[in-house]
Amino acid sequence: MKFADTLKTLPEFAGDKIVLTDAAGAEVATIANAPGSAGSFRVYAHLARQYGAINAEAAAEGLAIFAEHTEDASGHPGKHPNIDRLIGLMISGDTLNAHLS
């Protein structure tokens, strides 16, 4: 299934942004609920709700949701930073906390 189709199956989330923090509480990234990043916002919010945080298991689901964009990100590092982050979590096994605001 393509990303756009899968995205339609995810619940919508209220909020302006999602802030990702590492285990020490340091901010790692912010994903705005705005044009150009609203899809990533929705995916990350879904993963945070399902898993309680963005861990390797959540990252694996996120990469499946991003579908064709995951393949593009793998071939072009830096082009899709929100997908690159999930790939990095799969490799490192780290966990990011997610805070909707």
C-alpha positions as CSV (number, residue, x, y, z in Angstrom):
1,M,0.0,0.0,0.0
2,K,1.2,3.5,-0.8
3,F,2.0,6.0,1.9
4,A,-0.9,8.3,1.0
5,D,-3.4,5.4,1.3
6,T,-2.0,4.1,4.6
7,L,-1.9,7.7,6.0
8,K,-5.7,7.9,5.5
9,T,-6.2,4.9,7.8
10,L,-4.4,6.6,10.7
11,P,-6.3,8.7,13.2
12,E,-5.9,12.4,13.2
13,F,-4.2,14.1,16.1
14,A,-4.7,17.6,17.4
15,G,-1.7,19.8,18.1
16,D,0.7,22.1,16.5
17,K,3.8,20.0,16.7
18,I,5.4,16.9,18.2
19,V,8.6,17.3,20.1
20,L,11.0,14.3,20.2
21,T,13.4,14.0,23.1
22,D,16.2,11.6,23.9
23,A,16.6,9.6,27.2
24,A,18.3,12.6,28.9
25,G,15.3,14.9,27.9
26,A,17.2,16.8,25.3
27,E,15.2,17.9,22.3
28,V,16.2,15.9,19.2
29,A,13.6,17.2,16.7
30,T,10.3,19.0,16.3
31,I,7.8,17.9,13.6
32,A,5.2,20.6,12.8
33,N,1.6,19.7,12.0
34,A,1.8,21.9,8.9
35,P,1.9,21.5,5.1
36,G,5.0,19.6,4.1
37,S,5.3,17.7,7.4
38,A,1.7,17.0,8.4
39,G,2.1,13.4,7.2
40,S,5.2,12.8,9.4
41,F,3.4,14.5,12.3
42,R,0.5,12.1,12.0
43,V,2.8,9.0,11.6
44,Y,4.9,9.9,14.6
45,A,1.8,10.8,16.8
46,H,0.3,7.4,15.8
47,L,3.5,5.6,16.8
48,A,3.8,7.4,20.1
49,R,0.2,6.6,21.0
50,Q,0.7,2.9,20.0
51,Y,4.0,2.3,21.6
52,G,4.3,5.0,24.3
53,A,7.6,6.2,22.6
54,I,9.4,5.9,19.4
55,N,11.5,2.8,19.9
56,A,12.9,0.2,17.3
57,E,9.5,-1.6,17.1
58,A,7.7,1.7,16.5
59,A,10.3,2.7,14.0
60,A,9.8,-0.6,12.0
61,E,6.1,0.1,11.8
62,G,6.8,3.7,10.8
63,L,9.1,2.7,8.0
64,A,6.4,0.3,6.7
65,I,3.8,3.2,6.9
66,F,6.1,5.5,4.9
67,A,6.2,2.8,2.2
68,E,7.7,4.0,-1.0
69,H,9.3,7.0,0.8
70,T,11.3,4.6,3.0
71,E,13.0,3.2,-0.1
72,D,13.7,6.7,-1.4
73,A,15.1,7.7,1.9
74,S,17.4,4.7,2.0
75,G,18.8,5.6,-1.4
76,H,19.1,9.4,-0.7
77,P,20.1,10.0,3.0
78,G,19.1,13.4,4.2
79,K,16.2,13.8,1.7
80,H,13.7,12.5,4.3
81,P,15.0,13.4,7.8
82,N,11.9,12.0,9.6
83,I,12.4,8.7,7.9
84,D,16.2,8.8,8.4
85,R,15.5,9.2,12.1
86,L,13.4,6.0,12.1
87,I,16.2,4.1,10.2
88,G,18.7,5.4,12.8
89,L,16.5,4.1,15.7
90,M,16.3,0.7,14.0
91,I,20.1,0.6,13.9
92,S,20.9,2.1,17.3
93,G,18.0,0.6,19.3
94,D,17.6,4.0,21.0
95,T,14.2,5.3,22.1
96,L,12.8,8.8,21.6
97,N,10.0,10.3,23.8
98,A,7.3,12.2,21.9
99,H,5.3,15.1,23.3
100,L,2.4,16.6,21.4
101,S,1.8,20.3,21.9
